[in-house]
Amino acid sequence: MSLTRVLVVDDSVVARQMVARALRDEDGLELAGLAANGRVALDRVASLHPDVVVLDLDMPEMDGFQTLEVMRRDHPDIPVIVFSNLTARGATSTFDALALGARAYVLKPSTQPGGAEVDSVRDQLLPLIRSLAPRGTPLPASAPTTAPPPTTRTAMAAVAARAPAASARVTAITVAASTGGPNALTTIITALPADLPVPVLVVQHMPAVFTRTLAERLDALAAVSVVEAADGQPVRPGRVYIAPGGHHLAVARSLAGAVGVLIHEGPPENSCRPAADVLFRTAAAVWGAGVLGVVLTGMGRDGLRGAEDVRAAGGAVVAESRTTAVVASMPGAVADAGLADVVLPVEQIAAELVRRARGTW
């Protein structure tokens, strides 16, 4: 089995040791080297030829942003994972780095390194490295694998029996995204027109301070209004609602017929909160055949059961193509299950959503 070699770049000895310990004795992964700043890192990229770089942003001499710019110019095929702080400043810096070409981010534990902190880094970082590694290193044979959740007979019978999705008028769009999602969402949402006749509800897997920052950044860039969803908000056309980190986003119809946002801390689904399956399931119950589900880049299978629910209700599903997904697990699971009405590269998805929302496709 080929090895995926990882370069760790951070001015903190503690952070470097945490990642090094997390990589230790991991089948298929190897610590290629360590660097305390960007200048040293670029020299080591040239000499060590790592497969993946884990990069801090706030460093002396040459910070992560300068390093990332040179990496994207001179070594564009090496994936960079930002090692980020869970703060408002850290969120802003992380989104700036993603815009510069970083592929993903991992949060730093907030305490001194110990067993739990190293385990946290290992659980977050190592699957991401495996997913982004250009060589596609497989999981070791001894690692447990998760079989795809079975597609329910009821959902599949309904899919087979339903009328073509083209006959249904789209009344709401639901979106699932995880790893690589911020850039994909930026591409899509900034291309939506201000007069979009339907609401858009988004689950992006990330912590609360990050979802708030994401909503603010998208709102500043987009023609549509973008907000972090709040409990009790009315769902209105031409507005994008982003699930707050750590909370599920759902929708419900009142006795008067109005649709509103429900935010709650129910159990995680697919090890996620927010989970796209929760949003898709409740949207299908509220809007039925009017739901258009969109599953974008991300690790795992969140959105698969939700796509089943959308299709069973008569709605349609769009999946991002493997050619543009940073990690294709989520959209690939939907496409492989036969649940996607159309599979598109990310830059074509906004036009597809607008056509379907306006009934002009």
FENMO-V508851 format. One record per helix or strand of 3 or more residues. SS is the DSSP state (H for helix, E for strand). FROM is the first residue (numbers start at 1). TO is the last residue. If there is no record, write none. Layout:
# FENMO-V508851
SS/FROM/TO  SS/FROM/TO
This chain:
# FENMO-V508851
E/4/9  H/13/23  E/29/35  H/38/48  E/52/55  H/64/74  E/79/84  H/88/100  E/104/107  H/115/132  H/153/161  H/165/167  E/172/177  H/181/189  E/199/204  H/208/221  E/225/228  E/239/242  E/248/253  E/259/264  H/276/290  E/291/295  H/304/312  E/316/320  H/329/336  E/342/344  H/346/358
